[in-house]
Amino acid sequence: MPWVSSEMCTGCEICIDECYVGAISMHDDIAVINEDECIRCAVCHDICPSDAIRHDGERIPEEVESNLAWVKQLCNHEYYVNDKVKQKNLIKRLQRYFTKNKKVMEKTIEQLEIMEKTEYAD
């Protein structure tokens, strides 16, 4: 999912004018991409003169930190906070949760590779 670096965006609005589906808008003089409307065409990446439209791979460290903050918040909930056994069991459940998400993504990637080779082959 493309995203806009607020530090790099100059507010030129070129991406808004060029977005085929109107998924980009301005908020506080910074372009913002609506994830639900974006069709991942990459036009915004190609036309942004300040390279403010970034790739989601750059956000992996932020997303990991966010996940860990969520886990710590759960561990500090009154239900878990003073019980190391409950905290360890929670962490085990969350490991299974993230492992399931990883498997879903891997299987989705496998199916996309098949689609690319069969349904959308030249």
N, C-alpha and C positions, 0 to 999 in steps of 0.2 A: 504494500500500500504506500503510495507516495505521500509525503508529508512536507510541510513548509518550515524551513528554518527561520524562525522569527529574527534571528540575528543577521541573516543574509538577505531577507526579503526587503526590497526597496519600495514596495507598494505601487509598482508601475502598472499593475492590473492587466498586463499582457496575457497572463495565464487565464484570467477570467474571460477575456475576449476570445481566446482560442479554444477554451474547453468545450468540446463537442456536446456534452450533456449538461453543462451548467453546474458542475459539481464544486466549483470554486467560488468563494465569496470573500469579501473583505471584512475583517474585524479588527478594530483599532489599528488601521492602516497596514495590516498584515494579511496576506492571502491565507485562506484556510480551505482545506479540501474535505468535503463531506464524504466520508468513507462509504456510506450506503449508496450514494449516487455515482461515485467514481467507477468507470468501466475499465480502468487500468490500461488506457490506450498509449500512455507515455508521451503524449503531445506536450504536456506541461513541462516534462523533463527537458524536452528538446528545445523549447522556445524561451525558457526562463533565462534572461540575460545575466542574472546574478547567481545562477546555479543554486537558487534557494530551494528549489524542489528537490528533495532528497529521497533516497531509496530506503525502504523499511529495514533493510539489513543493517543499516547504521544504528538502528535503535535496539539492537539485541541487548547490549549491556544495560540500557535503561529498563527494558522489559524484565530482564533477570532481577534487577534491583527492585522493581515494583513487585514482582512475585515474592521475593524474599521479605519485603516489607509487609506484604499481606500475611505471609506465614508467621512472622514475628508478632503481628497484631493479633492473629488468632491465638498464638501461644500465650499472649498476655491477657487474653480474655479471662474474666473472673472464673469461668468454668475450668480453665487449664492452669492458671498462673501459679498455683502452689502445689501442683501435682506433676512431678517429672514423668510418671508412668503415662498419664493422660497426654502429656506433651509429646512423648516419644511415639505413642500410638497415633496421635494426630499427624506427626511428621511422616510416619509410615503410610498413612492413608493419602497424604498429599503427594508422596512419592508415586503411589499407584495412580493417582489422578494425573500427574504430569506425564507419567509413562504412557497412560492411555492416550493422552493428547498427542504425544510424540508418535505413537503407532498410527493414530488417525491421520496425521500429517504425512507420514511415510507412505501409507497406503494410498492416500490422495495423490501424492506425487507419482507413485507407480501408475495409477490410473490415468493421470494427465499425460504421462509419457506414452502410454498405449493410445490414448486419444490422438495425440500429436502424430503418431506413426500411422494410424489407421484412418480415422475420420477426417483428418485435416492434412493428409499427405498430398504432395503436389501431383 
